[in-house]
């Protein structure tokens, strides 16, 4: 009959024993924190504010970046935009005109002929009327002269009436479609379709209203800041023949070109080709810019990643301070509980039991502080959005990141005090008063 080998069983039981000891250590940790409520709360403050800072700062960054990226996506990842850089004074105008004719219909025709993969295209002529009837409640809307295909290129959704057609464009019909902001600006809550709008000296019949458009809060590279809702769309030739600009003497024939590319076409390669064509006809005058929304979108994603890392690094300083506070309190706790540690060692507690006990308390402080900090950070982001009018988004990733960092800080800064407590001499600890 085989003999029972106790030494062979004990190693297999040891891991289970360590796991079953975790729950009593948790209860003891909670009890120790409960007995020192004020000190525990003050220790948690660093973690609370650190986690709240991470959550709220990341929510501000995520909100701002999402708004910009949504605006870029609205421009169309399959689109290219050519913007004219028009002169603001006669001297600059004359200097540019010596080498470049400016952006023209001829440029658009050459691009259409020589660039493959263009599904739709339109020129744009923009006007800023000095007066308008009805009188706007706020800023005077900008007038965009475009072709009917701009409705698809610009992702416009007609919510009332209709958009103008090719026949109205060819005949320079005096019709217009209002942006959501322009409609509210000119007519308020009243019905707009069927009414008339006077831009400068020309009356236009309102035939439609488009839905809201996203607007960038700041200039994107190559794109001027423009309230995309406070616009009036008119047929391209209506804008050219019916509207007179006081500065038309130094304006390009057209001031913008929109190109929609077919699916699968490399927008960056097409943009390089378009730049080459325009540089040749403009003699490298530098009086235009080619905007590639797909390129802008990729750049904004890289910027968002860098911004998030910077925000986390800044906010983590608060977590670092909180971790130092945990270490300080745990070291002070060792002095207060030296006799208790001696008693535990005397009745059989090992060094790893003491380490686990103090680590558990440090992790509990950071855990509870992290939970409170998440709630505080969520409320802070909502308060900032309400007071400043900013868009804030609290993401699951920001919550998870802040929480994991807070618990990790508690673990790291709790190791030294726990090891110090475990290394106390039991005899000296029992004699300590």
C-alpha positions as CSV (number, residue, x, y, z in Angstrom):
1,X,0.0,0.0,0.0
2,X,1.4,3.4,-1.0
3,X,2.1,5.9,1.7
4,X,0.6,9.3,1.7
5,X,3.1,12.0,0.7
6,X,2.0,15.2,2.3
7,X,4.8,17.2,0.8
8,X,3.5,16.4,-2.7
9,X,0.0,17.7,-1.9
10,X,1.0,20.9,-0.2
11,X,2.5,22.6,-3.3
12,X,-0.8,22.0,-5.1
13,X,-2.8,23.4,-2.3
14,X,-0.7,26.5,-1.9
15,X,-2.0,28.4,-4.9
16,X,-5.6,27.7,-3.9
17,X,-4.9,28.9,-0.4
18,X,-3.5,32.1,-1.8
19,X,-6.6,32.7,-3.9
20,X,-9.0,31.9,-1.0
21,X,-7.1,34.4,1.1
22,X,-7.8,37.3,-1.3
23,X,-11.4,37.7,-0.2
24,X,-10.6,38.0,3.6
25,X,-7.8,40.4,2.7
26,X,-10.3,42.5,0.8
27,X,-12.7,42.6,3.7
28,X,-9.9,43.5,6.1
29,X,-8.8,46.2,3.7
30,X,-12.2,47.7,3.5
31,X,-12.5,47.6,7.3
32,X,-9.2,49.4,7.7
33,X,-10.2,52.1,5.2
34,X,-13.6,52.5,6.9
35,X,-12.0,53.0,10.3
36,X,-9.9,55.9,8.8
37,X,-12.6,57.5,6.6
38,X,-11.2,61.0,6.4
39,X,-7.6,60.0,5.7
40,X,-8.8,57.4,3.1
41,X,-10.9,60.1,1.4
42,X,-8.0,62.6,1.4
43,X,-5.7,59.9,0.0
44,X,-8.3,59.2,-2.8
45,X,-8.5,62.8,-3.9
46,X,-5.4,62.6,-6.0
47,X,-6.8,59.6,-7.8
48,X,-10.2,61.1,-8.1
49,X,-8.9,64.4,-9.7
50,X,-6.4,62.5,-11.8
51,X,-9.0,60.1,-13.3
52,X,-11.5,63.0,-13.7
53,X,-8.8,65.0,-15.6
54,X,-8.0,62.1,-17.9
55,X,-11.7,61.4,-18.7
56,X,-12.7,65.1,-19.2
57,X,-9.7,66.1,-21.2
58,X,-10.0,63.1,-23.5
59,X,-13.7,63.8,-23.9
60,X,-13.0,67.4,-25.0
61,X,-10.3,66.2,-27.5
62,X,-12.6,63.4,-28.8
63,X,-15.5,65.8,-29.3
64,X,-13.4,68.4,-31.2
65,X,-11.7,65.9,-33.4
66,X,-15.0,64.0,-34.2
67,X,-16.6,67.3,-35.3
68,X,-13.7,68.1,-37.5
69,X,-13.5,64.6,-39.0
70,X,-17.3,64.5,-39.6
71,X,-16.9,67.8,-41.5
72,X,-14.1,66.4,-43.6
73,X,-16.2,63.3,-44.3
74,X,-19.0,65.6,-45.4
75,X,-16.6,67.2,-47.9
76,X,-16.4,63.7,-49.4
77,X,-13.5,61.3,-49.3
78,X,-14.0,60.7,-53.0
79,X,-13.9,64.5,-53.8
80,X,-11.2,67.0,-54.7
81,X,-11.6,70.7,-54.2
82,X,-9.7,73.4,-56.0
83,X,-9.8,76.8,-54.2
84,X,-8.7,80.0,-55.9
85,X,-6.4,82.2,-53.9
86,X,-7.8,85.6,-55.0
87,X,-5.9,88.9,-54.6
88,X,-7.2,91.2,-51.9
89,X,-5.7,94.4,-53.4
90,X,-4.9,95.8,-56.9
91,X,-1.1,95.5,-56.4
92,X,-1.3,91.8,-55.6
93,X,-3.8,91.3,-58.4
94,X,-1.6,92.9,-61.0
95,X,1.4,90.9,-59.8
96,X,-0.4,87.6,-60.1
97,X,-2.0,88.4,-63.5
98,X,1.4,89.0,-65.1
99,X,2.0,85.2,-64.9
100,X,-1.4,83.6,-64.3
101,X,-4.9,84.0,-65.7
102,X,-6.5,82.8,-62.5
103,X,-8.9,80.0,-62.1
104,X,-11.1,79.7,-65.3
105,X,-13.6,77.5,-67.0
106,X,-10.8,76.6,-69.4
107,X,-9.0,75.0,-66.4
108,X,-12.1,72.9,-65.6
109,X,-12.4,71.8,-69.3
110,X,-8.7,70.8,-69.4
111,X,-9.0,68.8,-66.2
112,X,-12.1,67.0,-67.5
113,X,-10.3,66.1,-70.7
114,X,-7.0,65.0,-69.3
115,X,-7.9,63.4,-65.9
116,X,-9.6,60.0,-65.9
117,X,-11.7,58.8,-63.1
118,X,-13.8,62.0,-62.7
119,X,-17.5,61.0,-62.2
120,X,-18.9,64.6,-61.7
121,X,-17.6,68.1,-61.6
122,X,-18.8,71.7,-61.2
123,X,-17.3,75.1,-61.1
124,X,-18.3,77.5,-58.3
125,X,-18.8,81.3,-58.3
126,X,-19.2,82.9,-54.9
127,X,-20.7,86.3,-54.0
128,X,-21.0,88.2,-50.8
129,X,-24.0,90.5,-51.3
130,X,-23.8,93.9,-49.6
131,X,-27.6,94.0,-49.0
132,X,-30.4,91.5,-49.0
133,X,-34.2,91.5,-48.7
134,X,-35.7,90.2,-46.4
135,X,-33.3,91.8,-44.0
136,X,-31.2,89.0,-42.3
137,X,-31.5,88.6,-38.6
138,X,-27.8,87.9,-38.4
139,X,-24.9,87.8,-41.0
140,X,-25.9,88.3,-44.6
141,X,-25.8,84.8,-46.3
142,X,-23.1,84.0,-48.9
143,X,-24.3,83.1,-52.4
144,X,-22.9,80.0,-54.1
145,X,-23.3,79.7,-57.9
146,X,-23.0,76.0,-58.7
147,X,-24.2,73.4,-61.2
148,X,-27.0,70.9,-60.2
149,X,-24.5,68.1,-59.7
150,X,-23.2,70.0,-56.6
151,X,-26.2,68.6,-54.7
152,X,-24.5,65.1,-54.8
153,X,-20.9,66.3,-54.6
154,X,-21.7,68.5,-51.5
155,X,-24.0,65.9,-49.9
156,X,-26.9,68.2,-49.8
157,X,-30.3,66.9,-48.7
158,X,-33.3,68.8,-49.9
159,X,-35.9,68.9,-47.1
160,X,-38.4,71.3,-48.7
161,X,-39.2,71.9,-52.4
162,X,-36.5,70.9,-54.9
163,X,-33.0,71.7,-56.2
164,X,-32.6,73.6,-59.5
165,X,-31.9,71.6,-62.7
166,X,-29.7,71.8,-65.8
167,X,-32.3,73.7,-67.8
168,X,-32.5,76.4,-65.1
169,X,-28.7,76.6,-65.0
170,X,-28.3,76.9,-68.8
171,X,-30.9,79.7,-68.9
172,X,-29.5,81.5,-65.8
173,X,-33.0,81.2,-64.2
174,X,-33.5,83.6,-61.2
175,X,-34.1,80.7,-58.7
176,X,-32.4,79.8,-55.5
177,X,-32.2,77.1,-52.8
178,X,-31.6,78.2,-49.2
179,X,-29.4,76.6,-46.6
180,X,-31.0,75.8,-43.3
181,X,-29.3,78.7,-41.6
182,X,-30.1,81.1,-44.4
183,X,-33.8,80.1,-44.3
184,X,-33.9,80.8,-40.5
185,X,-31.9,84.0,-41.0
186,X,-34.2,85.4,-43.6
187,X,-37.7,84.0,-42.9
188,X,-37.5,82.6,-39.4
189,X,-40.3,80.0,-38.7
190,X,-42.3,81.1,-41.8
191,X,-42.5,79.0,-45.0
192,X,-39.7,79.9,-47.4
193,X,-40.5,77.9,-50.6
194,X,-42.4,80.2,-53.0
195,X,-41.0,83.4,-51.4
196,X,-38.5,85.8,-53.1
197,X,-35.1,86.9,-52.0
198,X,-33.3,90.0,-53.2
199,X,-29.5,89.6,-53.3
200,X,-27.9,92.9,-54.3
201,X,-30.2,94.2,-57.1
202,X,-31.5,90.8,-58.3
203,X,-34.6,89.0,-57.1
204,X,-34.5,85.1,-56.8
205,X,-37.4,82.8,-56.4
206,X,-37.0,80.3,-53.5
207,X,-37.6,76.8,-54.8
208,X,-36.1,74.7,-52.1
209,X,-34.4,74.4,-48.7
210,X,-31.6,72.0,-47.8
211,X,-31.0,70.3,-44.5
212,X,-28.3,71.2,-42.0
213,X,-24.6,70.9,-42.9
214,X,-21.7,70.5,-40.5
215,X,-19.3,73.5,-40.2
216,X,-15.7,73.4,-39.1
217,X,-15.0,75.6,-36.0
218,X,-11.6,76.7,-37.4
219,X,-9.8,76.9,-40.8
220,X,-8.7,73.6,-42.3
221,X,-5.6,73.7,-44.5
222,X,-6.6,75.4,-47.8
223,X,-10.2,75.8,-46.8
224,X,-11.6,79.1,-45.5
225,X,-13.9,79.1,-42.5
226,X,-17.5,79.3,-43.8
227,X,-20.9,78.7,-42.2
228,X,-22.1,76.0,-44.5
229,X,-25.7,76.5,-43.3
230,X,-25.9,80.3,-44.0
231,X,-25.7,79.8,-47.8
232,X,-27.9,80.5,-50.8
233,X,-27.4,78.2,-53.8
234,X,-28.2,79.6,-57.3
235,X,-27.5,78.3,-60.8
236,X,-23.9,78.9,-61.8
237,X,-24.7,81.1,-64.8
238,X,-27.3,83.0,-62.7
239,X,-24.6,84.0,-60.3
240,X,-22.2,85.0,-63.1
241,X,-24.6,87.0,-65.3
242,X,-27.1,88.3,-62.7
243,X,-25.0,89.2,-59.7
244,X,-22.4,92.0,-59.8
245,X,-19.6,92.0,-57.3
246,X,-18.0,95.3,-56.4
247,X,-14.6,93.7,-56.5
248,X,-15.2,91.7,-59.7
249,X,-12.4,93.5,-61.4
250,X,-9.8,91.5,-59.4
251,X,-11.8,88.2,-59.1
252,X,-11.0,85.0,-60.9
253,X,-13.5,83.9,-63.6
254,X,-14.5,81.1,-61.1
255,X,-13.3,80.7,-57.5
256,X,-13.7,77.0,-57.0
257,X,-13.9,73.6,-58.7
258,X,-15.4,70.5,-57.2
259,X,-14.5,67.1,-58.5
260,X,-16.1,63.8,-57.5
261,X,-14.0,60.8,-58.3
262,X,-15.2,57.3,-59.2
263,X,-15.0,54.5,-56.7
264,X,-11.5,53.0,-56.5
265,X,-9.7,56.0,-57.9
266,X,-6.6,57.1,-56.0
267,X,-7.5,60.7,-54.9
268,X,-3.9,61.6,-53.9
269,X,-2.6,60.6,-57.4
270,X,-5.4,62.5,-59.1
271,X,-4.7,65.5,-56.9
272,X,-1.0,65.5,-58.0
273,X,-2.1,65.4,-61.6
274,X,-4.6,68.2,-61.2
275,X,-1.8,70.3,-59.5
276,X,0.5,69.6,-62.4
277,X,-2.1,70.7,-65.0
278,X,-2.9,73.9,-63.1
279,X,0.7,74.7,-62.4
280,X,1.4,74.5,-66.1
281,X,-1.4,76.8,-67.1
282,X,-0.9,79.2,-64.2
283,X,2.9,79.2,-64.6
284,X,3.5,78.2,-61.0
285,X,1.8,81.4,-59.8
286,X,0.7,79.7,-56.6
287,X,-2.8,81.3,-56.9
288,X,-4.8,78.1,-56.1
289,X,-4.8,75.2,-53.7
290,X,-6.0,71.6,-54.2
291,X,-7.7,70.1,-51.1
292,X,-7.9,66.3,-50.8
293,X,-10.5,65.5,-48.0
294,X,-9.2,61.9,-47.8
295,X,-5.7,63.2,-47.0
296,X,-7.1,65.7,-44.5
297,X,-9.0,62.9,-42.8
298,X,-5.9,60.8,-42.4
299,X,-4.0,63.8,-41.1
300,X,-6.7,64.5,-38.6
301,X,-6.7,60.9,-37.3
302,X,-2.9,61.2,-36.8
303,X,-3.4,64.5,-35.0
304,X,-6.1,63.0,-32.8
305,X,-3.8,60.2,-31.8
306,X,-1.0,62.6,-30.8
307,X,-3.4,65.0,-29.1
308,X,-4.8,62.1,-27.0
309,X,-1.4,61.0,-25.9
310,X,-0.4,64.5,-24.9
311,X,-3.6,65.0,-22.9
312,X,-3.2,61.6,-21.2
313,X,0.4,62.6,-20.3
314,X,-0.6,65.9,-18.9
315,X,-3.6,64.4,-16.9
316,X,-1.4,61.6,-15.7
317,X,0.6,64.0,-13.6
318,X,-2.4,64.2,-11.3
319,X,-2.4,60.4,-11.1
320,X,1.3,60.5,-10.3
321,X,0.6,62.9,-7.4
322,X,-2.2,60.7,-6.2
323,X,0.2,57.7,-6.3
324,X,2.7,59.5,-4.2
325,X,-0.1,60.3,-1.7
326,X,-0.9,56.7,-1.5
327,X,2.7,55.8,-0.8
328,X,2.9,58.5,1.9
329,X,-0.3,57.3,3.6
330,X,0.7,53.7,3.5
331,X,4.1,54.4,5.0
332,X,2.4,56.3,7.8
333,X,0.0,53.4,8.2
334,X,3.0,51.0,8.8
335,X,4.2,53.1,11.7
336,X,0.7,53.1,13.3
337,X,0.2,49.3,12.7
338,X,3.7,48.1,13.5
339,X,2.4,46.2,16.6
340,X,-0.4,44.7,14.5
341,X,2.2,43.5,12.0
342,X,4.3,42.0,14.7
343,X,1.3,40.1,16.1
344,X,0.4,38.7,12.7
345,X,3.9,37.6,12.0
346,X,4.1,36.0,15.5
347,X,1.0,33.8,14.8
348,X,2.3,32.5,11.5
349,X,1.7,35.2,8.8
350,X,4.4,35.1,6.2
351,X,6.0,38.1,4.4
352,X,3.9,37.6,1.3
353,X,0.7,37.7,3.5
354,X,1.7,41.1,4.8
355,X,2.6,42.3,1.3
356,X,-0.7,41.1,0.0
357,X,-2.6,42.9,2.8
358,X,-1.0,46.3,2.3
359,X,-1.1,46.0,-1.5
360,X,-4.8,45.2,-1.3
361,X,-5.4,48.4,0.7
362,X,-3.4,50.5,-1.8
363,X,-5.3,49.0,-4.7
364,X,-8.7,49.5,-3.0
365,X,-7.8,53.2,-2.5
366,X,-7.0,53.6,-6.2
367,X,-9.9,51.4,-7.3
368,X,-12.6,53.3,-5.3
369,X,-10.9,56.7,-6.2
370,X,-10.9,55.6,-9.9
371,X,-14.6,54.8,-9.8
372,X,-15.5,58.2,-8.1
373,X,-13.1,59.9,-10.6
374,X,-14.9,58.4,-13.6
375,X,-18.2,59.7,-12.4
376,X,-16.7,63.1,-11.6
377,X,-15.0,63.3,-15.0
378,X,-18.2,62.4,-16.8
379,X,-20.0,65.2,-15.0
380,X,-17.2,67.6,-15.6
381,X,-17.2,67.0,-19.3
382,X,-21.0,67.6,-19.4
383,X,-20.5,70.8,-17.4
384,X,-17.8,72.0,-19.8
385,X,-20.0,71.2,-22.8
386,X,-22.9,73.2,-21.2
387,X,-20.9,76.2,-20.1
388,X,-18.5,76.5,-23.1
389,X,-20.8,75.1,-25.8
390,X,-18.1,72.6,-26.8
391,X,-18.8,69.1,-28.1
392,X,-17.5,66.5,-25.7
393,X,-17.6,62.7,-26.0
394,X,-16.8,60.4,-23.2
395,X,-15.6,57.2,-24.8
396,X,-15.3,53.7,-23.3
397,X,-11.6,53.7,-24.2
398,X,-11.0,56.9,-22.1
399,X,-12.8,55.4,-19.1
400,X,-10.9,52.1,-19.4
401,X,-7.6,53.9,-19.8
402,X,-8.1,56.2,-16.8
403,X,-9.3,53.3,-14.6
404,X,-6.5,51.0,-15.5
405,X,-3.9,53.7,-15.0
406,X,-5.3,54.5,-11.6
407,X,-5.3,50.9,-10.4
408,X,-1.8,50.5,-11.8
409,X,-0.6,53.6,-10.0
410,X,-2.0,52.2,-6.7
411,X,-0.3,48.8,-7.3
412,X,3.1,50.4,-8.2
413,X,3.1,52.9,-5.4
414,X,1.8,50.4,-2.9
415,X,4.7,47.9,-3.5
416,X,7.4,49.7,-1.5
417,X,5.3,50.3,1.6
418,X,4.0,46.7,1.5
419,X,7.6,45.3,1.2
420,X,8.7,47.6,4.0
421,X,6.0,46.3,6.2
422,X,6.8,42.7,5.4
423,X,10.5,43.1,6.3
424,X,9.8,44.4,9.8
425,X,11.5,42.2,12.5
426,X,8.6,40.5,14.3
427,X,10.3,40.8,17.7
428,X,11.0,44.5,17.3
429,X,7.5,45.0,15.9
430,X,5.9,43.4,19.0
431,X,7.9,45.7,21.3
432,X,7.0,48.8,19.3
433,X,4.5,51.1,21.0
